[in-house]
């Protein structure tokens, strides 16, 4: 177990109670030089600043029209996003390039280890102090400028101790990263097995001894002989109206509103957002309780976004226009209809017939209308759903366990970095063995799913 240093002293750093007795305190301006040279992204490749650090700008990033007015970044510079809604987006750059003006670019002076500063300035304690020194009207518009940042005091050990801290953290984080990646692989395997379970049961039933017949659907093959092959338009209505239900509501009544972010890929919906009927009755998708919704736009369709609305908190609702709404008739249970939309073949075939430009492709409702599958009786659908519920509950329990373990490892990683770089624990005499792994992935976590250009947005040991 890691131990504290023998002696501590007070520090002018307001965000720290104390530092080891032999460490120094220096203002940021004494440790870095601000780099403010303006360049064009035609001459210097655009970089994105995310929680994963400084990375080449990815293809899906929101583009700026101000490419000739960017800040120069040289390999080894530390870059931090100044805006509070991008908290933790920072890191040492491994690239020459350019970043948007909302970022602060710092060149480390020769007597500091850039990697030590990388760990220190990405630590939880510093991130909170950095934004505390900013200003703004509301939290998500809070900005910290270099003029406010430069007077923050940092704890600075000797260069030799900085080097040892970096070696220690690189070693420990490589091990933590390896554990996290192993658990993520387990989750990926579980996800594939879950999909295969749904496919097998919905396409072929739960009785392996049932008599079979050719379905006549090329990709489907044989199905139970007592099932009927039908197109979905025979068992549900596509984008059915809610006009009759509207008569029971006044324009001032609140109804559930589902933006895309409140619809998951595992069938869950978040009903927390409610709006007055008068504000949503025009210009949005409409649906009723027990309808099935399918996201039609890429990549939401391919990712399986959709749900059976049996848990909708109001009898009618509205949401993003990027939905196709299915209403089950007497031949299918709503939840069984939802499971059909979760078939991998349904997603593959739908993706193949999408129309529209890149990034804006959509599945036509005609695809869903004409999708063919073997359909059992209502009674057998109910048996299949009960069987699936039991099987999927076991998957969900395993998911919960693995995600909790990843959460604990991530919390430990954050705490370890902060404790080591601020001198709460002493790693000077720890011998670092040879090891395999990459610490960088664990310093910063995953690359942001929705990365954008921000134009003026108990002890736990790892043995």
Residue pairs with C-beta under 8 A, 6 or more apart in sequence:
1 459
1 461
2 419
2 420
2 425
2 426
2 427
3 425
3 426
4 424
4 425
4 426
5 20
5 21
5 423
5 425
5 426
6 21
6 426
7 20
7 21
8 18
8 19
8 20
8 21
8 423
9 18
9 19
9 20
9 21
10 18
11 17
11 18
11 19
11 25
11 153
11 155
12 25
12 153
13 19
13 25
13 129
13 152
13 153
13 154
13 155
14 129
14 153
15 125
15 126
15 128
15 129
15 132
15 152
16 125
16 155
16 422
18 423
19 25
19 155
19 422
19 423
20 157
20 423
20 426
22 157
22 158
23 155
23 156
23 157
23 423
24 155
24 156
24 157
25 153
25 154
25 155
25 156
26 153
26 154
26 156
27 150
27 151
27 152
27 153
27 154
28 106
28 149
28 150
28 151
28 152
28 154
29 150
29 151
30 109
31 108
31 109
31 112
31 117
31 154
31 156
32 78
32 106
32 107
32 108
32 109
32 117
33 106
33 107
33 109
34 104
34 105
34 106
34 107
34 146
34 150
35 71
35 72
35 73
35 74
35 77
35 105
35 106
35 107
36 71
36 105
37 71
37 72
38 69
38 70
38 71
38 72
39 70
39 71
39 72
39 98
40 67
40 68
40 69
40 70
40 98
41 67
41 68
41 70
41 98
42 67
42 68
43 98
44 70
44 72
44 73
44 96
44 97
44 98
45 56
45 57
45 95
45 96
45 97
45 98
46 56
46 57
46 67
46 70
46 97
46 98
46 99
47 54
47 55
47 56
47 57
47 73
47 79
47 93
47 95
47 97
47 98
47 99
48 54
48 55
48 56
48 57
48 58
48 61
48 99
48 451
48 453
49 79
49 80
49 81
49 86
49 89
49 90
49 91
49 99
49 103
50 89
50 444
50 447
50 448
50 451
51 88
51 89
51 444
51 445
51 446
51 447
51 448
52 91
52 441
52 444
52 445
52 446
52 447
52 448
53 90
53 91
53 92
53 93
53 440
53 443
53 444
54 73
54 79
54 90
54 91
54 92
54 93
54 94
54 95
54 99
55 447
56 95
56 97
57 453
58 447
58 451
60 359
60 451
61 451
61 452
61 453
62 452
62 453
63 453
64 100
64 453
64 455
66 100
66 101
66 455
69 101
70 98
70 99
70 100
70 101
71 98
71 99
71 100
71 101
71 103
71 105
72 98
72 105
73 79
73 93
73 95
73 96
73 97
73 98
73 99
73 105
74 93
74 96
74 107
75 93
75 94
75 95
75 96
76 92
76 93
76 107
76 108
76 114
77 92
77 93
77 105
77 106
77 107
77 108
78 90
78 91
78 92
78 93
78 105
78 106
78 108
78 114
78 117
78 118
78 121
79 90
79 91
79 93
79 99
79 103
79 104
79 105
79 106
80 89
80 90
80 103
80 104
80 106
80 121
80 130
81 89
81 90
81 102
81 103
81 104
81 454
82 102
82 103
82 104
82 134
82 143
82 144
82 145
83 102
83 141
83 142
83 143
83 454
83 457
84 131
84 134
84 136
84 139
84 140
84 141
84 142
84 143
84 144
85 139
85 140
85 141
85 142
85 457
86 454
86 457
87 127
87 131
88 122
88 127
89 448
90 121
90 122
91 118
91 122
91 443
91 444
92 114
92 115
92 117
92 118
99 105
100 453
100 454
100 455
101 455
101 456
102 143
102 454
102 455
102 456
102 457
103 454
104 144
104 145
104 146
104 149
108 114
108 117
111 159
112 156
112 159
112 162
113 159
113 162
113 163
113 166
115 166
115 170
116 162
116 163
116 165
116 166
116 421
117 154
118 443
119 165
119 166
119 169
119 417
119 420
119 421
119 443
120 126
120 154
120 155
120 421
120 422
121 130
122 417
122 443
122 444
123 414
123 417
123 418
123 421
123 422
124 414
124 415
124 417
124 418
125 418
125 422
126 154
129 152
130 144
130 149
130 152
131 142
131 144
133 144
133 148
133 149
133 152
134 142
134 143
134 144
134 145
134 148
135 142
135 143
135 144
135 148
136 142
136 143
155 421
155 422
155 423
156 162
157 165
157 423
161 428
164 427
164 428
164 430
165 420
165 421
165 427
167 432
168 420
168 427
168 430
168 432
169 416
169 417
169 420
169 421
169 439
170 439
171 432
171 433
171 435
171 439
172 416
172 439
172 462
173 413
173 416
173 417
173 439
173 442
173 443
174 435
174 436
174 437
174 438
174 439
174 442
175 435
175 437
175 462
176 409
176 412
176 413
176 416
176 442
176 462
177 437
177 438
177 439
177 441
177 442
178 436
178 437
179 409
179 462
180 406
180 409
180 410
180 442
181 441
183 402
183 405
183 406
183 409
184 406
186 402
187 399
187 402
187 403
190 395
190 398
190 399
190 402
193 395
194 392
194 395
195 342
195 344
197 388
197 391
197 392
197 395
198 339
198 342
198 343
198 388
198 392
199 343
199 344
199 345
201 384
201 387
201 388
201 391
202 336
202 339
202 340
202 342
202 343
202 373
202 384
203 220
203 223
203 343
203 345
203 373
203 374
204 222
204 223
204 224
205 223
205 224
205 227
205 376
205 380
205 384
206 383
206 384
206 387
207 224
210 224
210 225
210 226
211 224
211 225
211 226
212 222
212 223
212 224
212 225
213 222
213 223
213 224
213 225
214 221
214 222
215 221
215 222
215 223
215 229
215 372
215 374
216 229
217 229
217 372
217 373
219 345
219 349
220 345
220 372
220 373
220 374
223 229
223 374
224 374
224 376
226 376
226 377
227 374
227 375
227 376
228 374
228 375
229 372
229 373
229 374
229 375
230 331
230 372
230 373
230 375
231 369
231 370
231 371
231 372
232 326
232 337
232 340
232 368
232 369
232 370
232 371
232 372
232 373
233 369
233 370
234 331
235 328
235 329
235 331
235 332
235 337
235 375
236 292
236 326
236 327
236 328
236 329
236 332
236 337
237 326
237 327
237 329
238 324
238 325
238 326
238 365
238 368
238 369
239 324
239 325
239 365
240 288
240 291
240 325
240 327
241 286
242 286
242 287
242 288
242 316
245 288
245 315
245 316
246 277
246 281
246 316
248 315
249 255
249 277
249 316
250 277
251 276
251 277
251 278
251 281
252 276
252 277
252 278
253 276
253 277
254 274
254 275
254 276
254 277
254 314
255 274
255 275
255 277
255 280
255 314
255 316
255 317
255 318
256 271
256 273
256 274
256 312
256 313
256 314
256 317
256 318
257 273
257 274
257 275
257 280
257 284
257 317
257 318
257 319
258 269
258 270
258 271
258 273
258 293
258 317
258 318
258 319
258 320
258 323
259 273
259 319
259 320
260 295
260 300
260 305
260 319
260 320
260 322
262 269
262 270
262 271
262 272
262 273
262 319
263 269
263 270
263 293
263 295
263 305
263 306
263 307
263 319
263 320
264 305
264 307
265 303
265 304
265 305
265 306
266 304
267 306
267 307
267 308
267 338
267 342
268 307
269 307
269 309
269 311
269 312
271 311
271 312
271 313
271 314
271 317
274 313
274 314
275 318
280 318
281 318
283 321
284 318
284 319
284 320
284 321
285 293
285 318
285 319
285 320
285 321
285 322
285 323
285 325
286 316
286 317
286 318
286 325
287 293
287 309
287 312
287 316
287 317
287 318
287 319
287 323
287 325
288 309
288 312
288 315
288 316
288 317
288 327
289 309
289 310
289 312
289 314
289 315
289 316
289 317
290 308
290 309
290 310
290 312
290 327
290 328
290 334
291 308
291 309
291 325
291 326
291 327
291 328
291 334
292 306
292 307
292 308
292 309
292 325
292 326
292 327
292 328
292 334
292 337
292 338
292 341
293 306
293 307
293 309
293 319
293 323
293 324
293 325
293 326
294 301
294 305
294 306
294 323
294 324
294 325
294 326
294 341
294 363
294 368
295 301
295 303
295 305
295 306
295 322
295 323
296 322
296 323
296 324
296 362
296 363
296 365
297 322
297 360
297 361
297 362
298 351
298 354
298 359
298 360
298 361
298 362
300 322
301 347
301 350
301 351
301 354
301 362
301 363
302 347
302 351
304 342
304 347
306 338
306 341
306 342
307 338
308 334
308 335
308 337
308 338
309 317
309 334
310 334
310 335
322 362
324 363
324 365
324 368
326 337
326 341
326 368
328 334
328 336
328 337
330 378
331 375
331 378
332 375
332 378
332 381
333 378
333 381
333 382
333 385
335 385
336 381
336 384
336 385
339 385
339 388
340 346
340 371
340 373
341 368
343 373
346 371
349 367
349 371
350 363
350 367
350 368
350 371
351 363
353 363
353 364
353 367
354 361
354 362
354 363
354 364
355 361
355 362
355 364
356 362
375 381
376 384
408 460
409 462
410 445
412 460
412 462
413 442
417 443
418 424
419 425
420 427
